[in-house]
């Protein structure tokens, strides 16, 4: 009888050990509530209607030597997100730690971001009709050990106001014999015009009569509308110049040489963009190049 009792006890102990979840499957390797890093989307917290999300968050990872914040894929990590105190949708995915450092392709675009092998990565969705102005985003993380007692918050500025249409400060006369016209122009914004300066202005120059070539900015072609790198004395104003050009290559270096335009009726079209890709109304200007040499 005593031997039978001992055997039953051993079987129960072994069965309990086998049934208990291993630390790798139960959650993180410590016994404290989770913490996350939370960053605002956009450029320094400025976003526009085209933004993919309000904010991004992840559970931290302190490198290969510290395993305390690594989670298994099946752990019970939950995230509750809010916008200005109201619940808002957010999603998160597990990044397998054993894959090591790599590149994550954000959904809905070609923007690649570097990441360390942090276990969870997520984003807070952007509501469709979010009003202009500042908004506070908060993300609360929970797991088997409890809820983060001090959840992080960030402020995001929604900018729906487009910049001003480019104002021409130099253009050829309506009728002239200037075959290499130069255009100068500038624009302003109420919040933040400067993003990537090369994308602050876009435009095209088209010959209307007789119908002919179109020079476009940001076009991979031998002939294009060359828009110079703009001068931006502050975040709200920028100015630059443009000219029809053709590509010249000298060894490893390429540059735009001013194009000589033939007689005809031309139309210049310009647009400005702010840092969050709000676009301005078009500025158009028509002029005619006459036959003969400029006096």
Secondary structure as the mmCIF struct_conf table of DSSP 4:
data_model
#
loop_
_struct_conf.conf_type_id
_struct_conf.id
_struct_conf.beg_label_comp_id
_struct_conf.beg_label_asym_id
_struct_conf.beg_label_seq_id
_struct_conf.end_label_comp_id
_struct_conf.end_label_asym_id
_struct_conf.end_label_seq_id
HELX_RH_AL_P HELX_RH_AL_P1 UNK A 2 UNK A 19
BEND BEND1 UNK A 20 UNK A 20
HELX_LH_PP_P HELX_LH_PP_P1 UNK A 21 UNK A 22
HELX_RH_AL_P HELX_RH_AL_P2 UNK A 23 UNK A 26
BEND BEND2 UNK A 27 UNK A 27
BEND BEND3 UNK A 29 UNK A 32
STRN STRN1 UNK A 36 UNK A 40
BEND BEND4 UNK A 41 UNK A 42
STRN STRN2 UNK A 43 UNK A 43
TURN_TY1_P TURN_TY1_P1 UNK A 44 UNK A 45
STRN STRN3 UNK A 46 UNK A 47
TURN_TY1_P TURN_TY1_P2 UNK A 49 UNK A 50
BEND BEND5 UNK A 52 UNK A 52
BEND BEND6 UNK A 54 UNK A 54
STRN STRN4 UNK A 55 UNK A 59
TURN_TY1_P TURN_TY1_P3 UNK A 64 UNK A 65
TURN_TY1_P TURN_TY1_P4 UNK A 68 UNK A 69
TURN_TY1_P TURN_TY1_P5 UNK A 73 UNK A 74
BEND BEND7 UNK A 75 UNK A 75
STRN STRN5 UNK A 78 UNK A 83
TURN_TY1_P TURN_TY1_P6 UNK A 84 UNK A 85
STRN STRN6 UNK A 86 UNK A 87
STRN STRN7 UNK A 90 UNK A 94
HELX_RH_3T_P HELX_RH_3T_P1 UNK A 97 UNK A 99
BEND BEND8 UNK A 101 UNK A 101
STRN STRN8 UNK A 102 UNK A 105
TURN_TY1_P TURN_TY1_P7 UNK A 107 UNK A 108
BEND BEND9 UNK A 109 UNK A 109
STRN STRN9 UNK A 112 UNK A 115
BEND BEND10 UNK A 119 UNK A 119
STRN STRN10 UNK A 120 UNK A 124
HELX_LH_PP_P HELX_LH_PP_P2 UNK A 125 UNK A 127
TURN_TY1_P TURN_TY1_P8 UNK A 128 UNK A 129
HELX_LH_PP_P HELX_LH_PP_P3 UNK A 130 UNK A 131
BEND BEND11 UNK A 132 UNK A 132
STRN STRN11 UNK A 133 UNK A 143
TURN_TY1_P TURN_TY1_P9 UNK A 144 UNK A 145
STRN STRN12 UNK A 146 UNK A 147
BEND BEND12 UNK A 149 UNK A 150
STRN STRN13 UNK A 152 UNK A 158
HELX_LH_PP_P HELX_LH_PP_P4 UNK A 161 UNK A 166
STRN STRN14 UNK A 167 UNK A 170
BEND BEND13 UNK A 174 UNK A 174
STRN STRN15 UNK A 175 UNK A 176
BEND BEND14 UNK A 179 UNK A 180
STRN STRN16 UNK A 183 UNK A 188
BEND BEND15 UNK A 190 UNK A 191
BEND BEND16 UNK A 195 UNK A 196
HELX_RH_3T_P HELX_RH_3T_P2 UNK A 197 UNK A 199
BEND BEND17 UNK A 200 UNK A 200
STRN STRN17 UNK A 201 UNK A 209
TURN_TY1_P TURN_TY1_P10 UNK A 210 UNK A 211
STRN STRN18 UNK A 214 UNK A 216
TURN_TY1_P TURN_TY1_P11 UNK A 217 UNK A 218
BEND BEND18 UNK A 221 UNK A 222
STRN STRN19 UNK A 223 UNK A 227
HELX_LH_PP_P HELX_LH_PP_P5 UNK A 228 UNK A 230
STRN STRN20 UNK A 231 UNK A 231
BEND BEND19 UNK A 233 UNK A 236
STRN STRN21 UNK A 237 UNK A 250
TURN_TY1_P TURN_TY1_P12 UNK A 251 UNK A 252
STRN STRN22 UNK A 253 UNK A 258
HELX_LH_PP_P HELX_LH_PP_P6 UNK A 259 UNK A 259
HELX_LH_PP_P HELX_LH_PP_P7 UNK A 261 UNK A 262
BEND BEND20 UNK A 263 UNK A 263
STRN STRN23 UNK A 264 UNK A 272
STRN STRN24 UNK A 273 UNK A 273
TURN_TY1_P TURN_TY1_P13 UNK A 275 UNK A 276
STRN STRN25 UNK A 279 UNK A 279
HELX_LH_PP_P HELX_LH_PP_P8 UNK A 280 UNK A 282
STRN STRN26 UNK A 283 UNK A 289
HELX_LH_PP_P HELX_LH_PP_P9 UNK A 290 UNK A 290
BEND BEND21 UNK A 291 UNK A 292
#
